[in-house]
Amino acid sequence: MIKNFTQQKIYFLAGGLLTALVLVIFLAIIPLFNKFASQSYELAQKKQDAEVFYQNWQSLASVRQEYAKIKADLAAAKLLLEPDATIEFIKTLEGLAQKTGLRQEIALLDSPAAPAKKQLELQTTIWGSFPQVIKFMAYLENTSYLNEVQSLQIRRLQTSDLISQNISGLSSGDVQVIINLIVYQQ
C-alpha cells in the first residue's frame, strides 16, 4: 500500500508539475510570443512609415527645386503686356498669320471694363485652311504674353461666300475664324 501511495504521490506530483508547466506556457510564454509578434509588427510598420516619409521628403525637395526654377523662369519672362507694347503685340499676331499662311484682320474692341482690369481686347478674323488655323492657335497659346481666348467662331466657307465677300486666294472648304482675345496688361 505504501508502494501504491508513493506511486500515486509521484503521479500526482508529476501531474502537478506538468499542469504547472502547461500553465507557465499558457500564462507566460505565449503572451511573450504574442507581445514579441505585435512589437515586431509595430517596428515593421514604423520602418515602412519612415521609408514613406523619406520618399515624401525627397519628393518635396525635388518640388522645391522645380519651384525655384519655375519662379526664376517666370521672373525672367514678360507675362503682362506693357501698355506701350500694344503695337508690338499686334505685329506679333500679324507675324503669326503670315507664318501660318493665313489672311487676317485685327480690330480693337472698346470695353468699359478694360482700363479697370488692365487688359487689351482684340477681335481678329482669320481666313485659311483649318490645319493652318490650328497652327495659328498653337502659336497664339505659346506667345510670351498672358492671353485668353474669350470666344472662337469657326465657319466653313462655301463658294458663294467667296464670291459674295469678294475674297480671293481661298478655296471652298477653307474656314473663317473670329477670335475675341484678351491680352492682360501691366
N, CA and C atoms as an extended XYZ file, in Angstrom:
558
Properties=species:S:1:pos:R:3:atomname:S:1:resname:S:1:resid:I:1 pbc="F F F"
N         0.813       -1.167        0.000 N   MET     1
C         0.000        0.000        0.000 CA  MET     1
C         0.874        1.255        0.000 C   MET     1
N         1.959        1.150        0.690 N   ILE     2
C         2.867        2.277        0.713 CA  ILE     2
C         3.448        2.470       -0.687 C   ILE     2
N         3.656        1.362       -1.385 N   LYS     3
C         4.157        1.459       -2.725 CA  LYS     3
C         3.147        2.158       -3.599 C   LYS     3
N         1.907        1.810       -3.467 N   ASN     4
C         0.844        2.470       -4.225 CA  ASN     4
C         0.743        3.946       -3.851 C   ASN     4
N         0.841        4.153       -2.601 N   PHE     5
C         0.753        5.539       -2.147 CA  PHE     5
C         1.911        6.349       -2.694 C   PHE     5
N         3.121        5.823       -2.721 N   THR     6
C         4.286        6.506       -3.241 CA  THR     6
C         4.136        6.710       -4.745 C   THR     6
N         3.638        5.706       -5.422 N   GLN     7
C         3.407        5.839       -6.860 CA  GLN     7
C         2.346        6.907       -7.126 C   GLN     7
N         1.328        6.917       -6.337 N   GLN     8
C         0.282        7.930       -6.516 CA  GLN     8
C         0.851        9.321       -6.248 C   GLN     8
N         1.682        9.386       -5.249 N   LYS     9
C         2.316       10.655       -4.939 CA  LYS     9
C         3.177       11.116       -6.103 C   LYS     9
N         3.930       10.196       -6.697 N   ILE    10
C         4.798       10.529       -7.836 CA  ILE    10
C         3.940       10.963       -9.023 C   ILE    10
N         2.860       10.191       -9.262 N   TYR    11
C         1.969       10.560      -10.370 CA  TYR    11
C         1.301       11.909      -10.119 C   TYR    11
N         0.884       12.068       -8.900 N   PHE    12
C         0.236       13.338       -8.541 CA  PHE    12
C         1.217       14.506       -8.679 C   PHE    12
N         2.446       14.280       -8.200 N   LEU    13
C         3.475       15.311       -8.302 CA  LEU    13
C         3.832       15.570       -9.766 C   LEU    13
N         3.970       14.520      -10.567 N   ALA    14
C         4.294       14.665      -11.991 CA  ALA    14
C         3.154       15.392      -12.698 C   ALA    14
N         1.922       15.036      -12.358 N   GLY    15
C         0.748       15.709      -12.949 CA  GLY    15
C         0.706       17.174      -12.554 C   GLY    15
N         1.025       17.446      -11.293 N   GLY    16
C         1.055       18.838      -10.828 CA  GLY    16
C         2.130       19.639      -11.550 C   GLY    16
N         3.319       19.035      -11.683 N   LEU    17
C         4.401       19.716      -12.404 CA  LEU    17
C         4.033       19.926      -13.877 C   LEU    17
N         3.434       18.922      -14.471 N   LEU    18
C         3.004       19.043      -15.868 CA  LEU    18
C         1.937       20.125      -16.008 C   LEU    18
N         1.005       20.171      -15.090 N   THR    19
C        -0.031       21.214      -15.103 CA  THR    19
C         0.610       22.582      -14.894 C   THR    19
N         1.558       22.670      -13.967 N   ALA    20
C         2.240       23.941      -13.723 CA  ALA    20
C         3.021       24.364      -14.965 C   ALA    20
N         3.661       23.389      -15.627 N   LEU    21
C         4.404       23.690      -16.852 CA  LEU    21
C         3.455       24.195      -17.951 C   LEU    21
N         2.328       23.552      -18.111 N   VAL    22
C         1.333       23.985      -19.109 CA  VAL    22
C         0.815       25.376      -18.763 C   VAL    22
N         0.571       25.612      -17.474 N   LEU    23
C         0.115       26.941      -17.052 CA  LEU    23
C         1.182       28.004      -17.327 C   LEU    23
N         2.435       27.676      -17.058 N   VAL    24
C         3.516       28.629      -17.329 CA  VAL    24
C         3.579       28.917      -18.825 C   VAL    24
N         3.449       27.865      -19.641 N   ILE    25
C         3.478       28.064      -21.095 CA  ILE    25
C         2.321       28.959      -21.521 C   ILE    25
N         1.127       28.679      -21.080 N   PHE    26
C        -0.041       29.464      -21.495 CA  PHE    26
C        -0.076       30.854      -20.883 C   PHE    26
N         0.374       30.978      -19.652 N   LEU    27
C         0.272       32.257      -18.974 CA  LEU    27
C         1.492       33.151      -19.166 C   LEU    27
N         2.643       32.590      -19.478 N   ALA    28
C         3.846       33.416      -19.565 CA  ALA    28
C         4.465       33.407      -20.959 C   ALA    28
N         4.704       32.243      -21.518 N   ILE    29
C         5.462       32.164      -22.762 CA  ILE    29
C         4.627       32.594      -23.969 C   ILE    29
N         3.399       32.143      -24.076 N   ILE    30
C         2.554       32.514      -25.226 CA  ILE    30
C         2.289       34.016      -25.236 C   ILE    30
N         1.939       34.650      -24.109 N   PRO    31
C         1.788       36.105      -24.146 CA  PRO    31
C         3.089       36.830      -24.538 C   PRO    31
N         4.240       36.264      -24.107 N   LEU    32
C         5.510       36.867      -24.513 CA  LEU    32
C         5.694       36.772      -26.033 C   LEU    32
N         5.365       35.621      -26.614 N   PHE    33
C         5.459       35.472      -28.066 CA  PHE    33
C         4.489       36.421      -28.777 C   PHE    33
N         3.269       36.533      -28.243 N   ASN    34
C         2.296       37.460      -28.845 CA  ASN    34
C         2.791       38.901      -28.763 C   ASN    34
N         3.352       39.266      -27.608 N   LYS    35
C         3.880       40.615      -27.439 CA  LYS    35
C         5.057       40.843      -28.386 C   LYS    35
N         5.913       39.833      -28.511 N   PHE    36
C         7.041       39.927      -29.428 CA  PHE    36
C         6.549       40.094      -30.868 C   PHE    36
N         5.534       39.332      -31.260 N   ALA    37
C         4.989       39.428      -32.619 CA  ALA    37
C         4.363       40.799      -32.862 C   ALA    37
N         3.610       41.327      -31.900 N   SER    38
C         2.981       42.637      -32.077 CA  SER    38
C         4.033       43.742      -32.123 C   SER    38
N         5.069       43.631      -31.305 N   GLN    39
C         6.125       44.632      -31.330 CA  GLN    39
C         6.922       44.554      -32.638 C   GLN    39
N         7.102       43.356      -33.152 N   SER    40
C         7.775       43.196      -34.445 CA  SER    40
C         6.940       43.834      -35.552 C   SER    40
N         5.622       43.646      -35.511 N   TYR    41
C         4.727       44.255      -36.499 CA  TYR    41
C         4.776       45.777      -36.402 C   TYR    41
N         4.752       46.300      -35.152 N   GLU    42
C         4.833       47.752      -34.966 CA  GLU    42
C         6.152       48.303      -35.488 C   GLU    42
N         7.237       47.577      -35.218 N   LEU    43
C         8.546       48.008      -35.704 CA  LEU    43
C         8.587       48.003      -37.234 C   LEU    43
N         8.037       46.976      -37.846 N   ALA    44
C         7.990       46.921      -39.314 CA  ALA    44
C         7.133       48.061      -39.865 C   ALA    44
N         6.033       48.354      -39.203 N   GLN    45
C         5.154       49.452      -39.624 CA  GLN    45
C         5.875       50.798      -39.500 C   GLN    45
N         6.598       50.992      -38.408 N   LYS    46
C         7.351       52.237      -38.227 CA  LYS    46
C         8.449       52.364      -39.271 C   LYS    46
N         9.093       51.257      -39.609 N   LYS    47
C        10.127       51.286      -40.642 CA  LYS    47
C         9.508       51.668      -41.986 C   LYS    47
N         8.355       51.088      -42.282 N   GLN    48
C         7.665       51.417      -43.533 CA  GLN    48
C         7.233       52.891      -43.536 C   GLN    48
N         6.727       53.383      -42.422 N   ASP    49
C         6.348       54.799      -42.319 CA  ASP    49
C         7.560       55.700      -42.516 C   ASP    49
N         8.688       55.297      -41.958 N   ALA    50
C         9.914       56.086      -42.113 CA  ALA    50
C        10.352       56.114      -43.579 C   ALA    50
N        10.235       54.989      -44.272 N   GLU    51
C        10.594       54.947      -45.690 CA  GLU    51
C         9.665       55.838      -46.510 C   GLU    51
N         8.365       55.801      -46.219 N   VAL    52
C         7.412       56.656      -46.921 CA  VAL    52
C         7.706       58.128      -46.639 C   VAL    52
N         8.011       58.444      -45.386 N   PHE    53
C         8.372       59.818      -45.030 CA  PHE    53
C         9.611       60.269      -45.792 C   PHE    53
N        10.617       59.409      -45.891 N   TYR    54
C        11.843       59.753      -46.604 CA  TYR    54
C        11.554       59.983      -48.086 C   TYR    54
N        10.725       59.140      -48.684 N   GLN    55
C        10.361       59.325      -50.093 CA  GLN    55
C         9.598       60.633      -50.281 C   GLN    55
N         8.678       60.940      -49.370 N   ASN    56
C         7.938       62.206      -49.448 CA  ASN    56
C         8.880       63.390      -49.279 C   ASN    56
N         9.839       63.254      -48.392 N   TRP    57
C        10.814       64.320      -48.183 CA  TRP    57
C        11.636       64.541      -49.443 C   TRP    57
N        12.054       63.448      -50.101 N   GLN    58
C        12.800       63.577      -51.353 CA  GLN    58
C        11.929       64.224      -52.434 C   GLN    58
N        10.659       63.842      -52.506 N   SER    59
C         9.748       64.445      -53.484 CA  SER    59
C         9.580       65.931      -53.205 C   SER    59
N         9.457       66.279      -51.932 N   LEU    60
C         9.318       67.686      -51.555 CA  LEU    60
C        10.566       68.470      -51.938 C   LEU    60
N        11.730       67.904      -51.728 N   ALA    61
C        12.972       68.572      -52.110 CA  ALA    61
C        13.020       68.771      -53.619 C   ALA    61
N        12.568       67.778      -54.365 N   SER    62
C        12.530       67.889      -55.829 CA  SER    62
C        11.547       68.966      -56.267 C   SER    62
N        10.391       69.017      -55.620 N   VAL    63
C         9.392       70.035      -55.949 CA  VAL    63
C         9.924       71.427      -55.618 C   VAL    63
N        10.637       71.552      -54.514 N   ARG    64
C        11.226       72.847      -54.154 CA  ARG    64
C        12.207       73.312      -55.222 C   ARG    64
N        13.018       72.391      -55.736 N   GLN    65
C        13.964       72.753      -56.792 CA  GLN    65
C        13.225       73.176      -58.057 C   GLN    65
N        12.180       72.417      -58.426 N   GLU    66
C        11.392       72.774      -59.605 CA  GLU    66
C        10.715       74.123      -59.409 C   GLU    66
N        10.193       74.370      -58.218 N   TYR    67
C         9.533       75.638      -57.925 CA  TYR    67
C        10.508       76.797      -58.075 C   TYR    67
N        11.710       76.621      -57.555 N   ALA    68
C        12.719       77.685      -57.667 CA  ALA    68
C        13.051       77.950      -59.130 C   ALA    68
N        13.139       76.892      -59.918 N   LYS    69
C        13.444       77.051      -61.348 CA  LYS    69
C        12.291       77.757      -62.053 C   LYS    69
N        11.073       77.332      -61.793 N   ILE    70
C         9.902       77.950      -62.431 CA  ILE    70
C         9.772       79.401      -61.997 C   ILE    70
N        10.014       79.670      -60.725 N   LYS    71
C         9.933       81.041      -60.225 CA  LYS    71
C        10.956       81.924      -60.925 C   LYS    71
N        12.152       81.405      -61.115 N   ALA    72
C        13.185       82.171      -61.821 CA  ALA    72
C        12.789       82.395      -63.285 C   ALA    72
N        12.241       81.362      -63.915 N   ASP    73
C        11.795       81.496      -65.309 CA  ASP    73
C        10.667       82.512      -65.434 C   ASP    73
N         9.728       82.484      -64.481 N   LEU    74
C         8.620       83.438      -64.518 CA  LEU    74
C         9.101       84.865      -64.285 C   LEU    74
N        10.074       85.012      -63.413 N   ALA    75
C        10.597       86.354      -63.159 CA  ALA    75
C        11.284       86.900      -64.400 C   ALA    75
N        11.923       86.024      -65.165 N   ALA    76
C        12.628       86.459      -66.373 CA  ALA    76
C        11.661       86.702      -67.530 C   ALA    76
N        10.526       86.013      -67.527 N   ALA    77
C         9.575       86.143      -68.639 CA  ALA    77
C         8.681       87.362      -68.446 C   ALA    77
N         8.345       87.975      -69.562 N   LYS    78
C         7.392       89.090      -69.525 CA  LYS    78
C         6.020       88.495      -69.812 C   LYS    78
N         5.217       88.377      -68.787 N   LEU    79
C         3.904       87.781      -68.954 CA  LEU    79
C         2.827       88.822      -69.255 C   LEU    79
N         2.958       89.980      -68.680 N   LEU    80
C         1.953       91.012      -68.871 CA  LEU    80
C         2.445       91.998      -69.924 C   LEU    80
N         1.543       92.340      -70.812 N   LEU    81
C         1.861       93.260      -71.891 CA  LEU    81
C         2.023       94.662      -71.336 C   LEU    81
N         3.113       95.281      -71.690 N   GLU    82
C         3.315       96.664      -71.269 CA  GLU    82
C         2.400       97.551      -72.098 C   GLU    82
N         1.853       98.615      -71.508 N   PRO    83
C         0.895       99.454      -72.234 CA  PRO    83
C         1.443      100.020      -73.543 C   PRO    83
N         2.722      100.292      -73.601 N   ASP    84
C         3.275      100.861      -74.830 CA  ASP    84
C         3.705       99.780      -75.834 C   ASP    84
N         3.463       98.508      -75.529 N   ALA    85
C         3.845       97.407      -76.418 CA  ALA    85
C         2.658       96.838      -77.180 C   ALA    85
N         1.538       97.575      -77.220 N   THR    86
C         0.338       97.089      -77.905 CA  THR    86
C         0.617       96.871      -79.393 C   THR    86
N         1.276       97.816      -80.011 N   ILE    87
C         1.584       97.705      -81.436 CA  ILE    87
C         2.476       96.485      -81.676 C   ILE    87
N         3.437       96.252      -80.785 N   GLU    88
C         4.311       95.081      -80.906 CA  GLU    88
C         3.504       93.791      -80.891 C   GLU    88
N         2.511       93.721      -79.992 N   PHE    89
C         1.703       92.508      -79.890 CA  PHE    89
C         0.875       92.320      -81.163 C   PHE    89
N         0.329       93.407      -81.692 N   ILE    90
C        -0.453       93.303      -82.934 CA  ILE    90
C         0.457       92.858      -84.075 C   ILE    90
N         1.675       93.361      -84.114 N   LYS    91
C         2.634       92.914      -85.125 CA  LYS    91
C         2.955       91.429      -84.940 C   LYS    91
N         3.008       91.001      -83.690 N   THR    92
C         3.241       89.573      -83.425 CA  THR    92
C         2.107       88.737      -83.991 C   THR    92
N         0.862       89.189      -83.794 N   LEU    93
C        -0.286       88.469      -84.348 CA  LEU    93
C        -0.212       88.432      -85.868 C   LEU    93
N         0.152       89.558      -86.490 N   GLU    94
C         0.274       89.594      -87.943 CA  GLU    94
C         1.378       88.653      -88.417 C   GLU    94
N         2.468       88.609      -87.661 N   GLY    95
C         3.561       87.689      -87.991 CA  GLY    95
C         3.131       86.235      -87.887 C   GLY    95
N         2.311       85.933      -86.875 N   LEU    96
C         1.800       84.561      -86.741 CA  LEU    96
C         0.926       84.192      -87.927 C   LEU    96
N         0.098       85.131      -88.367 N   ALA    97
C        -0.768       84.874      -89.516 CA  ALA    97
C         0.072       84.645      -90.768 C   ALA    97
N         1.092       85.449      -90.971 N   GLN    98
C         1.962       85.264      -92.131 CA  GLN    98
C         2.716       83.940      -92.035 C   GLN    98
N         3.179       83.608      -90.864 N   LYS    99
C         3.939       82.374      -90.649 CA  LYS    99
C         3.100       81.141      -90.975 C   LYS    99
N         1.806       81.220      -90.667 N   THR   100
C         0.920       80.076      -90.902 CA  THR   100
C         0.181       80.172      -92.230 C   THR   100
N         0.415       81.240      -92.996 N   GLY   101
C        -0.206       81.367      -94.316 CA  GLY   101
C        -1.677       81.736      -94.264 C   GLY   101
N        -2.080       82.512      -93.275 N   LEU   102
C        -3.474       82.911      -93.121 CA  LEU   102
C        -3.641       84.385      -93.460 C   LEU   102
N        -4.831       84.753      -93.885 N   ARG   103
C        -5.182       86.168      -94.044 CA  ARG   103
C        -5.795       86.608      -92.733 C   ARG   103
N        -5.591       87.876      -92.366 N   GLN   104
C        -6.026       88.306      -91.040 CA  GLN   104
C        -6.450       89.765      -91.046 C   GLN   104
N        -7.463       90.053      -90.218 N   GLU   105
C        -7.875       91.420      -89.889 CA  GLU   105
C        -7.956       91.503      -88.371 C   GLU   105
N        -7.450       92.611      -87.816 N   ILE   106
C        -7.463       92.794      -86.363 CA  ILE   106
C        -8.217       94.071      -86.046 C   ILE   106
N        -9.089       93.998      -85.059 N   ALA   107
C        -9.830       95.177      -84.602 CA  ALA   107
C        -9.723       95.257      -83.083 C   ALA   107
N        -9.528       96.478      -82.582 N   LEU   108
C        -9.544       96.699      -81.138 CA  LEU   108
C       -10.985       96.812      -80.686 C   LEU   108
N       -11.318       96.182      -79.604 N   LEU   109
C       -12.667       96.250      -79.070 CA  LEU   109
C       -12.693       97.242      -77.921 C   LEU   109
N       -13.684       98.100      -77.911 N   ASP   110
C       -13.853       99.040      -76.799 CA  ASP   110
C       -14.592       98.329      -75.685 C   ASP   110
N       -14.033       98.415      -74.505 N   SER   111
C       -14.664       97.794      -73.351 CA  SER   111
C       -14.559       98.751      -72.176 C   SER   111
N       -15.697       99.073      -71.535 N   PRO   112
C       -15.619       99.976      -70.394 CA  PRO   112
C       -14.830       99.374      -69.231 C   PRO   112
N       -14.749       98.067      -69.165 N   ALA   113
C       -14.034       97.424      -68.050 CA  ALA   113
C       -12.542       97.290      -68.344 C   ALA   113
N       -12.130       97.526      -69.584 N   ALA   114
C       -10.733       97.303      -69.953 CA  ALA   114
C        -9.751       98.142      -69.135 C   ALA   114
N        -9.955       99.457      -68.933 N   PRO   115
C        -8.972      100.198      -68.133 CA  PRO   115
C        -8.909       99.726      -66.688 C   PRO   115
N       -10.050       99.353      -66.125 N   ALA   116
C       -10.062       98.902      -64.727 CA  ALA   116
C        -9.346       97.558      -64.589 C   ALA   116
N        -9.535       96.694      -65.568 N   LYS   117
C        -8.937       95.367      -65.497 CA  LYS   117
C        -7.547       95.311      -66.115 C   LYS   117
N        -7.153       96.425      -66.762 N   LYS   118
C        -5.845       96.484      -67.407 CA  LYS   118
C        -5.698       95.340      -68.402 C   LYS   118
N        -6.522       95.378      -69.410 N   GLN   119
C        -6.461       94.357      -70.441 CA  GLN   119
C        -6.730       94.978      -71.803 C   GLN   119
N        -6.200       94.347      -72.808 N   LEU   120
C        -6.381       94.769      -74.184 CA  LEU   120
C        -7.305       93.753      -74.827 C   LEU   120
N        -8.418       94.245      -75.396 N   GLU   121
C        -9.363       93.329      -76.030 CA  GLU   121
C        -9.286       93.513      -77.532 C   GLU   121
N        -9.069       92.392      -78.222 N   LEU   122
C        -8.925       92.395      -79.668 CA  LEU   122
C        -9.901       91.408      -80.281 C   LEU   122
N       -10.262       91.692      -81.523 N   GLN   123
C       -11.003       90.710      -82.314 CA  GLN   123
C       -10.203       90.518      -83.589 C   GLN   123
N        -9.781       89.308      -83.806 N   THR   124
C        -9.035       89.006      -85.019 CA  THR   124
C        -9.835       88.023      -85.851 C   THR   124
N        -9.922       88.315      -87.126 N   THR   125
C       -10.601       87.435      -88.070 CA  THR   125
C        -9.537       86.884      -88.994 C   THR   125
N        -9.513       85.571      -89.116 N   ILE   126
C        -8.526       84.936      -89.990 CA  ILE   126
C        -9.229       84.013      -90.972 C   ILE   126
N        -8.637       83.911      -92.165 N   TRP   127
C        -9.162       83.047      -93.213 CA  TRP   127
C        -8.045       82.140      -93.682 C   TRP   127
N        -8.383       80.882      -93.911 N   GLY   128
C        -7.403       79.938      -94.441 CA  GLY   128
C        -7.833       78.510      -94.180 C   GLY   128
N        -6.898       77.587      -94.352 N   SER   129
C        -7.219       76.173      -94.149 CA  SER   129
C        -7.287       75.870      -92.651 C   SER   129
N        -8.084       74.874      -92.330 N   PHE   130
C        -8.281       74.521      -90.923 CA  PHE   130
C        -6.970       74.096      -90.241 C   PHE   130
N        -6.125       73.267      -90.882 N   PRO   131
C        -4.857       72.911      -90.211 CA  PRO   131
C        -3.981       74.136      -89.918 C   PRO   131
N        -4.003       75.117      -90.789 N   GLN   132
C        -3.217       76.324      -90.556 CA  GLN   132
C        -3.802       77.119      -89.389 C   GLN   132
N        -5.119       77.117      -89.265 N   VAL   133
C        -5.762       77.799      -88.132 CA  VAL   133
C        -5.338       77.138      -86.820 C   VAL   133
N        -5.269       75.817      -86.812 N   ILE   134
C        -4.827       75.097      -85.609 CA  ILE   134
C        -3.386       75.491      -85.266 C   ILE   134
N        -2.512       75.592      -86.267 N   LYS   135
C        -1.132       76.035      -86.028 CA  LYS   135
C        -1.119       77.455      -85.455 C   LYS   135
N        -1.963       78.342      -86.019 N   PHE   136
C        -2.046       79.713      -85.531 CA  PHE   136
C        -2.444       79.726      -84.052 C   PHE   136
N        -3.445       78.916      -83.699 N   MET   137
C        -3.909       78.865      -82.307 CA  MET   137
C        -2.801       78.337      -81.383 C   MET   137
N        -2.029       77.370      -81.866 N   ALA   138
C        -0.925       76.843      -81.048 CA  ALA   138
C         0.131       77.923      -80.836 C   ALA   138
N         0.449       78.650      -81.899 N   TYR   139
C         1.420       79.748      -81.752 CA  TYR   139
C         0.877       80.822      -80.807 C   TYR   139
N        -0.415       81.123      -80.940 N   LEU   140
C        -1.029       82.144      -80.080 CA  LEU   140
C        -0.958       81.725      -78.613 C   LEU   140
N        -1.207       80.463      -78.372 N   GLU   141
C        -1.161       79.955      -76.991 CA  GLU   141
C         0.243       80.048      -76.416 C   GLU   141
N         1.244       79.925      -77.249 N   ASN   142
C         2.629       79.912      -76.780 CA  ASN   142
C         3.310       81.277      -76.839 C   ASN   142
N         2.539       82.336      -77.104 N   THR   143
C         3.159       83.661      -77.058 CA  THR   143
C         3.596       83.946      -75.622 C   THR   143
N         4.512       84.874      -75.477 N   SER   144
C         5.066       85.124      -74.152 CA  SER   144
C         4.138       85.936      -73.262 C   SER   144
N         3.088       86.511      -73.826 N   TYR   145
C         2.175       87.333      -73.033 CA  TYR   145
C         0.964       86.516      -72.604 C   TYR   145
N         0.482       86.823      -71.422 N   LEU   146
C        -0.678       86.148      -70.872 CA  LEU   146
C        -1.913       86.601      -71.640 C   LEU   146
N        -2.576       85.658      -72.306 N   ASN   147
C        -3.771       85.989      -73.084 CA  ASN   147
C        -4.835       84.928      -72.865 C   ASN   147
N        -6.050       85.295      -73.227 N   GLU   148
C        -7.184       84.397      -73.020 CA  GLU   148
C        -8.135       84.547      -74.194 C   GLU   148
N        -8.505       83.435      -74.799 N   VAL   149
C        -9.474       83.457      -75.888 CA  VAL   149
C       -10.856       83.468      -75.257 C   VAL   149
N       -11.577       84.585      -75.462 N   GLN   150
C       -12.916       84.727      -74.894 CA  GLN   150
C       -13.949       83.966      -75.716 C   GLN   150
N       -13.833       84.057      -77.031 N   SER   151
C       -14.761       83.318      -77.895 CA  SER   151
C       -14.053       82.977      -79.190 C   SER   151
N       -14.541       81.929      -79.804 N   LEU   152
C       -13.957       81.435      -81.044 CA  LEU   152
C       -15.103       80.953      -81.919 C   LEU   152
N       -15.236       81.563      -83.090 N   GLN   153
C       -16.293       81.169      -84.024 CA  GLN   153
C       -15.625       80.688      -85.301 C   GLN   153
N       -15.968       79.496      -85.722 N   ILE   154
C       -15.402       78.928      -86.942 CA  ILE   154
C       -16.550       78.663      -87.912 C   ILE   154
N       -16.338       79.110      -89.149 N   ARG   155
C       -17.353       78.908      -90.185 CA  ARG   155
C       -16.648       78.440      -91.441 C   ARG   155
N       -17.161       77.370      -92.007 N   ARG   156
C       -16.593       76.839      -93.249 CA  ARG   156
C       -17.095       77.692      -94.413 C   ARG   156
N       -16.192       78.074      -95.280 N   LEU   157
C       -16.541       78.934      -96.409 CA  LEU   157
C       -17.025       78.095      -97.594 C   LEU   157
N       -18.104       78.569      -98.184 N   GLN   158
C       -18.638       77.959      -99.396 CA  GLN   158
C       -18.222       78.826     -100.581 C   GLN   158
N       -18.393       78.328     -101.768 N   THR   159
C       -18.059       79.092     -102.968 CA  THR   159
C       -18.870       80.377     -103.025 C   THR   159
N       -20.126       80.315     -102.624 N   SER   160
C       -20.984       81.513     -102.638 CA  SER   160
C       -20.443       82.579     -101.674 C   SER   160
N       -19.867       82.162     -100.529 N   ASP   161
C       -19.269       83.119      -99.586 CA  ASP   161
C       -18.069       83.815     -100.211 C   ASP   161
N       -17.252       83.060     -100.922 N   LEU   162
C       -16.062       83.633     -101.549 CA  LEU   162
C       -16.446       84.668     -102.606 C   LEU   162
N       -17.523       84.390     -103.346 N   ILE   163
C       -17.972       85.320     -104.388 CA  ILE   163
C       -18.633       86.538     -103.757 C   ILE   163
N       -19.529       86.322     -102.775 N   SER   164
C       -20.269       87.441     -102.183 CA  SER   164
C       -19.360       88.373     -101.373 C   SER   164
N       -18.343       87.843     -100.712 N   GLN   165
C       -17.437       88.671      -99.912 CA  GLN   165
C       -16.217       89.133     -100.715 C   GLN   165
N       -16.161       88.712     -101.996 N   ASN   166
C       -15.075       89.091     -102.896 CA  ASN   166
C       -13.717       88.758     -102.279 C   ASN   166
N       -13.588       87.494     -101.828 N   ILE   167
C       -12.353       87.018     -101.198 CA  ILE   167
C       -11.584       86.207     -102.231 C   ILE   167
N       -10.370       86.608     -102.506 N   SER   168
C        -9.549       85.862     -103.457 CA  SER   168
C        -8.445       85.119     -102.712 C   SER   168
N        -7.918       84.106     -103.349 N   GLY   169
C        -6.818       83.353     -102.757 CA  GLY   169
C        -7.267       82.245     -101.838 C   GLY   169
N        -8.547       82.074     -101.650 N   LEU   170
C        -9.067       80.999     -100.797 CA  LEU   170
C        -9.893       80.055     -101.649 C   LEU   170
N       -10.129       78.887     -101.147 N   SER   171
C       -10.943       77.917     -101.878 CA  SER   171
C       -12.096       77.449     -101.011 C   SER   171
N       -13.072       76.848     -101.650 N   SER   172
C       -14.214       76.294     -100.925 CA  SER   172
C       -13.695       75.236      -99.953 C   SER   172
N       -14.167       75.269      -98.730 N   GLY   173
C       -13.703       74.337      -97.694 CA  GLY   173
C       -12.760       74.983      -96.705 C   GLY   173
N       -12.199       76.148      -97.081 N   ASP   174
C       -11.403       76.892      -96.113 CA  ASP   174
C       -12.329       77.445      -95.044 C   ASP   174
N       -11.760       77.985      -93.991 N   VAL   175
C       -12.577       78.450      -92.872 CA  VAL   175
C       -12.330       79.923      -92.581 C   VAL   175
N       -13.341       80.527      -91.975 N   GLN   176
C       -13.231       81.874      -91.431 CA  GLN   176
C       -13.367       81.730      -89.921 C   GLN   176
N       -12.407       82.288      -89.205 N   VAL   177
C       -12.393       82.159      -87.753 CA  VAL   177
C       -12.370       83.555      -87.147 C   VAL   177
N       -13.301       83.795      -86.222 N   ILE   178
C       -13.341       85.061      -85.498 CA  ILE   178
C       -12.967       84.750      -84.055 C   ILE   178
N       -11.889       85.399      -83.599 N   ILE   179
C       -11.373       85.152      -82.245 CA  ILE   179
C       -11.466       86.449      -81.447 C   ILE   179
N       -12.174       86.408      -80.342 N   ASN   180
C       -12.157       87.517      -79.382 CA  ASN   180
C       -11.112       87.172      -78.344 C   ASN   180
N       -10.116       88.038      -78.234 N   LEU   181
C        -8.932       87.753      -77.451 CA  LEU   181
C        -8.694       88.849      -76.419 C   LEU   181
N        -8.335       88.444      -75.220 N   ILE   182
C        -7.956       89.397      -74.164 CA  ILE   182
C        -6.479       89.184      -73.870 C   ILE   182
N        -5.725       90.286      -73.891 N   VAL   183
C        -4.315       90.237      -73.523 CA  VAL   183
C        -4.176       91.092      -72.264 C   VAL   183
N        -3.651       90.506      -71.213 N   TYR   184
C        -3.555       91.207      -69.932 CA  TYR   184
C        -2.348       92.130      -69.931 C   TYR   184
N        -2.565       93.328      -69.407 N   GLN   185
C        -1.529       94.356      -69.375 CA  GLN   185
C        -1.083       94.618      -67.954 C   GLN   185
N         0.059       95.321      -67.850 N   GLN   186
C         0.571       95.697      -66.536 CA  GLN   186
C        -0.240       96.830      -65.974 C   GLN   186
